[in-house]
Amino acid sequence: MFVVTGTTNAKAGWTASATVFALLMSCMVDADDPVAPPVCSMRLAVEVTPDVPNPGASSFISSLLGNHAGYQLYLLSVVDDTHVILQLQGPGPAERCQAIVDSMSNDGRVQSISTS
């Protein structure tokens, strides 16, 4: 037969509480750090040649970006059959961002690109 005294019961309760607290602390996950805004963020007015069937198509837009990893083009609006407004975003620096715009300008389907 066990006899539990008040001191033993309090010590057991404290030990259990400490164990639960330790387990909870080990399971806590820190929140992700806030994501910094991209260094490269440009709004582009793009005029394409009339032979582009749908300048707002995601496949066409992604093809304009080529193989520039880390950068994205987002469609903001389709103005008409040959004009779209795009958002270019990426890590930068600004010179790299401009180089991507320049490479897009060299695409045969692009008549002109201007920043807006």
LINJO-V743426 format. One record per pair of residues at least 4 apart in sequence whose ideal C-beta (glycine too) atoms are under 6 Angstrom apart, sorted by the first residue. I is the first residue (numbers start at 1). GAP is how many residues later the second one is. Records with the same first field share a line. If there is no record, write none. Layout:
I: GAP + GAP
//
This chain:
4: 4 + 5
38: 51 + 52
39: 52 + 53
40: 50 + 52 + 57
41: 48
42: 46 + 73
43: 44 + 73
44: 42 + 44 + 69
45: 40 + 69 + 71
46: 38 + 40 + 67
47: 35 + 36 + 64 + 65
48: 4 + 7 + 34 + 61 + 62
49: 60 + 62
50: 32
52: 57
55: 29
56: 19 + 22 + 28
61: 12 + 14
64: 40
65: 8
68: 32
70: 20 + 21
71: 19 + 29
72: 17
73: 13 + 15
74: 13
76: 9 + 11
77: 8
78: 6
79: 4
92: 5
101: 12
104: 9
105: 5 + 8
//
